[in-house]
């Protein structure tokens, strides 16, 4: 399946604005119908138009696999209702760290989260996602959700990931970890990439060699 190139609101950082997994894509309100349709077709999922916490930052604020979705405590009632109408299990997370999408890397086999998360929060996330959640870093940083994109086929991670970090992610998520960049050299790969096992959407500035790296790491195409 070909990888779709796109921008959102004229910005190639589509992964900041949008979220996707195997079951759904969350696009902010105001994205034109044509782009919503292209995302849905590329990923083979239902597309939901919704803002999170009043912001157009779905990729930053949401973490989910096929079993459950974690959203910040600052989410608005109408936004939560819209999500629960389309996804089987949505849980509000009480942590003061609201950028859950930047801090959690998860697929249907496992998860790695910000090592600063307390044990109680890890247990809550494990129940929600129905997988083991382990603490980890990428390139020595706690922003594992911003520095990598995970599907049930593979992980694309920051090029400076350390070998021990790579092994922990592969052991936790049960998929191989490749490295690469998006949008002409951006190593925070989540910022420019939506993906699942059926396809991918990348930021419009992503180069041909970067597309090859994404395809190879995530088993697309």
Backbone as a ProteinNet text record, in pm:
[ID]
protein_1_A
[PRIMARY]
XXXXXXXXXXXXXXXXXXXXXXXXXXXXXXXXXXXXXXXXXXXXXXXXXXXXXXXXXXXXXXXXXXXXXXXXXXXXXXXXXXXXXXXXXXXXXXXXXXXXXXXXXXXXXXXXXXXXXXXXXXXXXXXXXXXXXXXXXXXXXXXXXXXXXXXXXXXXXXXXXXXXXXXXXXXXXXXXXXXXXXXXXXXXXXXXXXXXXXXXXXXXXXXXXXXXXXXXXXXXX
[TERTIARY]
84.8	0	89	66.3	149.7	132.4	236.8	232	181.9	87.2	26.5	105.8	137	198.1	89.1	104.5	-1.2	51.2	-17.7	0.9	-134	-130.7	-252.1	-242.6	-340.3	-339.3	-211	-164.9	-44.6	84.3	79.7	195.5	225.8	353.5	392.5	397.1	385.1	390	254.6	213.3	78.9	58.7	165.1	152.8	130.3	153.4	119.1	-31.9	-90.8	-233.5	-322.3	-270.4	-353.7	-302.7	-393.7	-360.2	-417.8	-348.7	-403.8	-356.4	-437.9	-396	-466.5	-480.3	-540.6	-689.8	-755.2	-900.6	-956.5	-880.2	-938	-829.4	-868.7	-781.8	-857.4	-789.3	-848.3	-786.6	-865.9	-820.8	-890	-819.9	-882.4	-995.1	-1085.5	-1194.5	-1137	-1199.4	-1154	-1071.1	-1030.6	-959.7	-1060.6	-1031.8	-1127.8	-1165.2	-1284.6	-1336.1	-1243.2	-1185.3	-1097	-977.3	-919.3	-804.6	-848.5	-963.7	-1014.3	-1032.6	-1086.8	-1108.4	-975.9	-875.8	-744.4	-678.2	-690.2	-633.1	-703.6	-837.1	-912.4	-879.3	-863.3	-830.8	-688.6	-594.2	-454.7	-434.8	-509.6	-491.4	-598.3	-701.2	-807.4	-885.1	-913.4	-980.8	-1091.6	-1177.6	-1275.6	-1202.7	-1247.4	-1188.5	-1287.8	-1241	-1323.7	-1268.5	-1352.2	-1312.1	-1339.6	-1234.2	-1249.1	-1125.2	-1143	-1031.1	-1019.6	-901.7	-878.5	-838.9	-911.3	-884.5	-894	-975.1	-991.2	-879	-784.6	-669.7	-669.8	-600.3	-584.3	-453.4	-435.6	-308.7	-333.8	-415	-455.2	-337	-237	-121.6	-38.5	-38.5	37.3	-35.5	-167.8	-245.8	-305.3	-308.8	-377	-276.7	-294	-219.7	-320.2	-305.7	-402.9	-347.2	-397.5	-383.7	-524.5	-540	-672.7	-765.3	-708.8	-788.3	-837.7	-759.4	-797.6	-730.3	-790.8	-740.9	-726.3	-608.8	-580.9	-588.3	-664.1	-677.2	-651.5	-609.7	-577.5	-700.7	-677.8	-788	-849.1	-779.7	-830.5	-925.6	-955.8	-1045.6	-1184.8	-1252.6	-1386.9	-1491.7	-1603.7	-1707.9	-1755.2	-1776.7	-1828.1	-1725	-1597.6	-1491	-1485.3	-1496.5	-1494.7	-1613.6	-1728.8	-1847.1	-1827.2	-1767	-1742.7	-1648.9	-1546.5	-1452.8	-1519.1	-1594.9	-1657.8	-1766.6	-1819.1	-1918	-1853.5	-1720.2	-1652.6	-1544	-1507.3	-1397.9	-1442.4	-1407.5	-1467.9	-1433	-1312.1	-1270.6	-1180.5	-1233.3	-1159.6	-1151	-1029.7	-1010.4	-939.8	-990.7	-929.7	-817.8	-698.3	-580.2	-557.4	-546.1	-538.6	-401.8	-302.2	-166.6	-158.2	-72	-46.5	26.5	90.9	156.8	49.5	5	-108.6	-69.4	58	101.4	123.6	16.5	26.1	80.6	45.1	95.1	245.2	304.2	449.2	522	448.7	512.1	486.7	405.1	370.3	386.6	458.2	472.9	405.4	300.7	219.6	171.2	166.2	94.4	8.8	-38.2	-129.8	-58	75.3	153.6	222.2	241.2	311.7	320.3	383.9	397.7	523.2	579.7	691.2	649.6	673.6	625.2	735.9	710.1	797.3	842.7	972.8	1020.3	984	938.4	897.6	755.6	681.6	546.1	551.2	465.3	461.9	405.2	433	390.6	239.6	166.3	20.7	-32.2	29.5	-12.3	21.9	138.5	174.9	74.5	29.1	-69.1	-202.4	-242.5	-367.1	-359	-245.4	-226.9	-224.1	-164.2	-159.5	-299.7	-384.1	-522.8	-597	-573.8	-643.3	-602.3	-472.5	-421.6	-421.2	-436.7	-435.2	-301.2	-194.1	-57.7	31.6	150.2	248.7	304	318	374.4	506.1	613.7	745.1	798	884.8	949.3	1064.7	1083.7	1193.5	1223.7	1333.4	1376.9	1420.4	1431.8	1490.8	1589.9	1712	1818.9	1836.5	1811.3	1824.5	1711.9	1610.4	1500.7	1372.3	1285.7	1164.1	1048.4	1065.8	954.7	940.8	919.4	923	814.7	700.6	593.1	619.5	703.3	738.7	856.2	940.8	1064.6	1051.1	930.8	909.6	763	737.5	601.8	598	498.2	487.1	359.1	369.4	252.9	268.3	177.1	188.8	286	350.4	449.8	591.1	606	740	737.1	856.7	874	974.7	944.2	1040.2	1080.8	1211.1	1259.3	1364.8	1389.3	1494.7	1627.5	1703.5	1828.2	1931.6	1923	2022	1978.6	1879.7	1837.5	1956.4	1969.2	2077.8	2040.3	2140.7	2114.4	2029.9	2058.4	1978.3	1833.7	1813.2	1677	1604.9	1677.4	1617.2	1573.8	1659.7	1627.8	1506.3	1496.3	1381.7	1251.8	1253.1	1132.4	1095.9	1193.6	1164.3	1109.1	1163.8	1116.3	976.3	947.1	817.4	707.9	734.3	631.6	629.7	729.9	735.9	744.4	810.3	832.4	972.6	1029.5	1162.7	1158.9	1271.1	1284.9	1382.9	1336.7	1422.7	1437.6	1526.9	1547.2	1529.6	1502.7	1486.1	1442.3	1410.4	1362.3	1242	1178.8	1065.1	1085.3	1008.4	1004.8	1143.5	1225.6	1357.2	1449.5	1457.6	1558.3	1511.3	1380.9	1330.2	1336.9	1412.9	1426.6	1311.8	1229.2	1110.1	1002.4	1012.6	939.6	788.1	739.5	595.1	536	616.5	566	522.4	579.3	548.5	495.4	436.8	399.1	276.8	178.8	66.7	80	62.5	83.1	8.2	-25.5	-69	-22.3	-71.8	-23.9	-76.8	-173.9	-236.3	-181.2	-109.8	-59.1	1.6	31.3	92.8	59.9	60	49.3	167.5	242	362.3	348.4	427.8	430.8	477.4	427.9	452.8	599	680.3	822.1	908.9	849.2	925	985.9	1112.7	1187.3	1174.1	1218.6	1216.7	1295.7	1420.9	1495.6	1428.1	1364.8	1292.7	1173	1104.4	992.9	1040	1155.8	1209.6	1238.6	1293	1320.8	1193.3	1089.9	961.6	901.8	902.4	848.8	920.3	1051.9	1133	1107	1103.7	1086.9	948.1	845.7	706.9	646	721.9	672.1	557.8	565.5	459.8	504.1	414.1	446.4	502
-118.9	0	124.9	219.1	339.7	425.1	501.7	593.3	728.4	785.1	912.8	1027.7	1129.5	1253.2	1357.5	1438.7	1533.5	1641.2	1754.2	1852.5	1876.9	1929.5	1964.9	2112.2	2189.7	2334.5	2397.1	2343	2394.9	2356.6	2262.2	2223.2	2075.9	2044.6	1906.2	1821.4	1882.6	1807.9	1746.7	1654	1597.8	1516.4	1456.5	1373	1450.7	1579.5	1663.6	1685.4	1705.8	1735.7	1611.6	1498.8	1381.2	1259.7	1167.1	1039.6	926.4	811.2	693.9	566.6	462.4	326	229.3	104.4	4.6	25.4	98.6	106.3	241.2	349.5	482.3	584.9	694.5	811.5	930.8	1009.9	1129.9	1251.4	1324.2	1446.7	1565.9	1676.8	1793.3	1848.7	1915.8	1980.8	2085.3	2098.4	2196.2	2137.8	2010.1	1945	1915.9	1953.4	1934.5	1788	1767.1	1632.5	1551.9	1614.6	1541.9	1483.3	1558.4	1506.3	1399.7	1416.7	1313.1	1182.3	1192.3	1071.8	1006.3	1085.7	1030.9	959.5	1016.3	951	818.5	820.3	698	588.7	625.7	526.5	474.5	562.1	520.2	424.4	448.9	368.5	260.7	265.2	165.6	172.5	295.7	313	416.5	417.2	524.4	651	765.2	893.6	970.6	1018.6	1097.8	1239.4	1338.5	1478.6	1527.8	1556.3	1596.2	1672.2	1769.3	1833.4	1770.9	1781.6	1726.4	1839.7	1853	1958.9	2097.3	2108	2236.3	2272.5	2180.2	2207.3	2113.7	2156	2072.1	1993.8	1921.6	1853.1	1706.9	1639.6	1502.7	1408.3	1422.4	1332.8	1351.2	1469.5	1499.6	1449.3	1455.5	1436.6	1297.2	1215.9	1085.8	972.8	866.2	741.6	627.3	532.4	423.2	307.2	187.5	72.8	26.3	-95.8	-141.3	-166.2	-178.7	-215.2	-95.9	11.5	123	251.5	362.6	495	577.6	638.4	724.4	869.8	950.1	1092.8	1172.9	1299	1378.9	1418.6	1449.3	1489.5	1623.1	1697.6	1827	1816	1694.3	1676.2	1729.4	1785	1838.9	1728.9	1749.2	1646.1	1608.4	1706.6	1676.2	1601.6	1630	1558.9	1413.5	1392.9	1257.4	1176.9	1239.3	1170.7	1129.9	1218.2	1187.3	1068.2	1061	949	819.3	826.2	704.2	651.2	735.4	688.8	608.8	620.2	557	458.8	455.2	368.6	294.1	165.4	82.3	120.6	168.9	195.8	319.4	428.2	553.4	588.8	611	638.2	771.7	850.2	978.4	953.1	1002.5	981.4	1105.6	1085.9	1197.9	1261	1211.8	1265.6	1411.1	1487.7	1625.4	1631.7	1523.8	1516.6	1484.2	1584.8	1567.2	1529	1542.4	1510.5	1359.9	1282.8	1137.5	1076.8	1134.9	1084.3	1096.5	1195	1213.4	1123.3	1069.4	1000.8	850.9	800	657.5	603.9	493.8	422.7	287.3	260.9	141.8	80.3	-54.3	-125.9	-231.5	-331.2	-428.7	-537.6	-533.1	-634.2	-581.7	-452.1	-398.7	-248.1	-190.8	-45.8	-8.6	105.8	166.3	309.2	352.7	483.7	562.6	689.8	782.8	722.4	710.7	648.6	727.3	850.4	929.2	896.8	818.4	780.3	695.2	721.6	638	498.9	405.8	267.1	255.2	334.2	327.8	364.5	462.5	502.8	394.6	332.6	224.2	110.2	78.5	-28.1	10.2	135.6	181	171.1	212.8	204.5	59.5	-27.9	-169.7	-229.1	-193.8	-241.6	-185.8	-59.5	4	-56.1	-68.5	-117.9	-270.9	-337.7	-484.5	-542.3	-470.8	-515.7	-474.3	-533.3	-489.3	-353.1	-263.1	-130.5	-120	-92.1	-81.2	60.8	100.5	231.4	223.6	330.1	330.7	469.7	479.6	604.6	578.4	685.8	681.6	796.6	765.1	865.3	932.4	856.8	907.7	997.9	1016	1108.3	1031.4	1090.3	1020.8	1030.2	1104.4	1132	1020.9	899.6	782.6	788.7	850.7	860.2	961.6	1060.7	1161.6	1117	1030.5	990.6	861.5	803.7	679.2	666	585.2	546.4	394.5	336.9	191	142.1	32.2	-40.4	-186.5	-270.8	-413.1	-484.6	-408.9	-467.3	-419.8	-301.4	-248.7	-114.3	-64.6	65.9	145.8	272.2	367.1	460.2	468.1	544.4	645.9	738	839.7	773	829.7	766.3	745.5	822.6	811.8	718.6	633.4	538.1	451.6	425	341.6	194.7	108.7	-33.1	-92.9	-56.7	-108.4	-62.5	61.3	113.6	38.6	10.8	-63.4	-202.5	-270.6	-406.2	-406.5	-306.9	-300.6	-281.2	-194.1	-169.7	-293.4	-357.6	-478.4	-588.4	-602.3	-704.2	-671.2	-543.9	-502.8	-507.4	-454.2	-441.8	-559.8	-647.3	-771.7	-746.8	-637.2	-605.9	-548.6	-553.4	-496	-343.5	-284.2	-138.9	-94.4	-8.7	55.8	202.7	271	413.1	495.1	623.7	711.5	849.8	931.2	1066.7	1093	1206.3	1249.4	1396.2	1442.4	1585.9	1648.1	1578.8	1630.8	1644.6	1535.7	1529.4	1547.3	1551.9	1567.5	1432.1	1421.6	1293.2	1261.1	1360.8	1335.6	1280.6	1150.4	1092.8	1097.9	1097.4	1104.2	1232	1339	1467.7	1462.1	1370.5	1369.2	1239	1154.7	1021.7	968.7	920.1	840.2	703.2	597	465.2	357.9	251	125.2	13.7	-107.7	-218	-211.2	-123.7	-116.5	-5.8	90.3	200	309.2	421	533.5	663.4	770.3	905.9	982.6	1051.7	1122.4	1271.4	1350.6	1492.4	1521.7	1629.5	1660.6	1689.9	1719.8	1747.9	1623.1	1506.9	1382.7	1345.3	1306.7	1278.5	1132.4	1104.4	968	870.2	902.1	811.8	791	894.6	878.7	785.1	795.1	704.6	559.3	536.1	400.9	349.3	434.9	396	364.7	445.8	423.4	290.1	266.3	142.7	20.5	30.4	-80.6	-107.8	-2.4	-18.7	-70	-23.8	-55	-162.6	-216.4	-323.8	-281.7	-160.2	-107.2	-115.7	-158	-158.4	-289.7
0	0	0	-90.5	-94.3	29.6	61	173.9	124.4	194.6	156.7	217.2	136.6	186.8	209.5	317.2	350	444	445.3	552.2	617.3	738.1	811.5	847.6	806	827.9	772.7	658.4	595.1	664.3	757	837.2	814	790.9	765.8	891.7	1008.9	1135.1	1167.4	1082.7	1092.8	1219.1	1271.5	1390.4	1517.6	1514.5	1629.7	1633.8	1518.3	1509.9	1512.7	1465.4	1441.9	1518.3	1542.7	1607.5	1524.1	1524.9	1457.3	1525.3	1511.1	1546.7	1452.9	1493.4	1404.9	1383.8	1474.6	1472	1431.9	1454.8	1437.9	1410.2	1345.7	1332.2	1388.4	1470.1	1529.2	1463.5	1386.7	1320.7	1384.1	1399	1460.5	1375	1440.4	1368	1273.2	1158.1	1059.7	947.6	959.6	849.4	738.9	615	505.3	483.9	433.1	410.1	320.1	218.6	128.6	200.7	291.4	367.4	467.1	528.5	618.3	543.2	421.9	342.1	304.2	268.5	231.2	348.4	467.5	586.1	612.5	606.7	631	532.2	405.8	303.4	318.4	350.8	364.4	481.5	590.6	711.1	727.8	645.4	654.6	784.4	832.3	960.9	950.2	1052	1068	1110.5	1060	1096.8	1181.5	1295.6	1386.7	1392.3	1371.8	1381.4	1522.9	1597.1	1737	1781.3	1866.3	1935.5	2074.1	2134.4	2267	2360.5	2470.6	2569.4	2506.8	2400.1	2334	2240	2217	2131	2010.4	1905.9	1786.6	1796.4	1906	1933.1	1969.1	1887.8	1918.7	1933.6	1848.2	1853.6	1978.2	2032.9	2154.7	2278.6	2278.5	2400.2	2417.6	2312.1	2316.8	2299.2	2377.9	2359.1	2358.1	2265	2256.6	2176.5	2207.8	2118.9	2084.1	2035.3	1994.9	2112.8	2232.4	2349.9	2430.7	2435.6	2520.1	2479.2	2518.5	2484.4	2611.8	2629.4	2743.6	2700.2	2776.2	2745.8	2873.7	2862.1	2980.8	3061.3	3187.3	3275.9	3234.8	3150.6	3105.2	2986.5	2942.6	2828.6	2862.9	2763.9	2784.5	2771.9	2838.1	2841.9	2701.9	2616.5	2482.8	2398.1	2421.5	2350.4	2395.9	2525.8	2580.7	2529.5	2522.7	2470.5	2324.8	2245	2103.8	2089.4	2173	2167	2211.8	2320.4	2372.9	2281.9	2194.8	2097.3	1985.2	1971.1	1857.7	1897	2025.3	2068.3	2193.9	2205.4	2310	2452.8	2477.7	2615.2	2618.4	2672.6	2684.6	2831.8	2881.5	3023.9	3042.6	3134.7	3168.7	3269.2	3237.9	3321.4	3407.7	3537.2	3628.9	3643.4	3573.9	3587	3543.9	3611.2	3571.1	3437.7	3398.1	3267.1	3163.4	3090.9	3000.3	2858.1	2821.5	2685.1	2672.2	2689.3	2696.2	2566.7	2453.1	2326.7	2313.3	2378.5	2375	2473.7	2571.6	2683.8	2687.1	2594.8	2592.6	2451.2	2436.8	2309.8	2327.2	2249.9	2275.1	2144.9	2142.3	2037.9	2106.3	2032	2091.2	2169.5	2173.1	2243.7	2369.4	2380.3	2496.2	2491.1	2592.7	2599.6	2676.9	2640.1	2711.2	2742.7	2865.8	2909.4	2978	2992.3	3062.1	3195.6	3219.5	3343.7	3469.2	3453.6	3569.3	3615	3538.2	3577.8	3704.7	3802.6	3922.8	3892.8	3982	3961.8	3948	4026.2	4018	3881.1	3817.3	3683.6	3581.6	3596.3	3504.9	3514.4	3636.5	3653.3	3589.4	3601.9	3539.4	3387.9	3332.5	3187.6	3141	3221.2	3185	3178.6	3273.6	3270.4	3150.2	3120.3	3008.5	2875.5	2852.6	2724.7	2716.2	2831	2839.5	2795.2	2829.7	2801.2	2918.5	2924.2	3023	2982.2	3077.8	3053.6	3131.3	3060.1	3121.7	3105.4	3195.3	3185.1	3086.1	3006.6	2911.1	2859	2790	2728.5	2584.6	2508.3	2374.8	2366.4	2327	2323.6	2459.8	2566.6	2701.3	2745.7	2663	2691.2	2725.6	2808.3	2850.3	2751.5	2643.1	2550.6	2446.1	2494.3	2405.6	2298.5	2328.5	2229.9	2121.1	2150	2049.4	1964	2020.3	1953.7	1874.4	1871.3	1796.4	1759.6	1657.8	1618.4	1616.5	1683.2	1692.5	1626.9	1553.8	1504.3	1548.9	1505.7	1537	1444.3	1355.3	1264.2	1291.8	1351	1372.5	1442	1470.1	1533.8	1452.6	1428.1	1372.2	1484.7	1512	1627.1	1586.4	1677.1	1665	1628.7	1535.7	1491.8	1602.3	1711.6	1819.1	1931.5	1907	2008.8	2049.4	2178.8	2228.2	2219.1	2213.3	2190.6	2303.1	2427.6	2538	2531.1	2487.5	2470.9	2360.6	2252.7	2141.6	2186.5	2260.1	2305.6	2397.2	2485.6	2576.2	2498.1	2398.4	2318.6	2238.6	2177	2099.8	2188.8	2309.8	2401.9	2452.1	2471.5	2525	2419.8	2300.3	2196.5	2099.7	2111.8	2032.7	1882.1	1844	1702.9	1687.2	1566	1545.1	1546.4	1584.6	1588.7	1480.8	1391	1293.3	1328.2	1259.9	1286.9	1159.3	1177.8	1062.8	1106	1007	1030.4	940.7	961.2	879.1	843.7	745.3	711.6	694.4	612.8	575.7	696.8	775.4	879.3	1021.8	1045.9	1182.4	1253.9	1365.6	1434.4	1529.5	1563.4	1644.8	1551	1522.2	1409	1426.6	1549.8	1570.7	1510.9	1505.5	1457.2	1311.4	1234	1091.5	1037.7	1124.1	1078.5	1151.4	1073.2	1122.3	1058	1134.9	1075.1	1152.4	1080.9	1141	1048	1066.1	983	840.2	815.4	682.7	595.4	654.9	573.9	659.4	594.4	665	593.5	671.6	619.5	676.2	589.9	634.1	603.3	674	647.8	507.1	450.9	309.6	278.6	380	357.1	363.4	386	397.1	262.2	263.8	141.3	99.2	-23.1	-74.3	12.3	46.3	134.8	270	323.1	449.5	432.6	320	292.8	289.7	230.9	227.1	367.1	453.5	590.7	667.8	647.3	712.7	666.1	536.3	481.6	537.7	545	593.2	742.3	823.1	968	1004	934	970.1	881.8	787.5	703.8	614.2	560.1	473.5	329.3	241.6	99.9	51.5
[MASK]
+++++++++++++++++++++++++++++++++++++++++++++++++++++++++++++++++++++++++++++++++++++++++++++++++++++++++++++++++++++++++++++++++++++++++++++++++++++++++++++++++++++++++++++++++++++++++++++++++++++++++++++++++++++++++++++

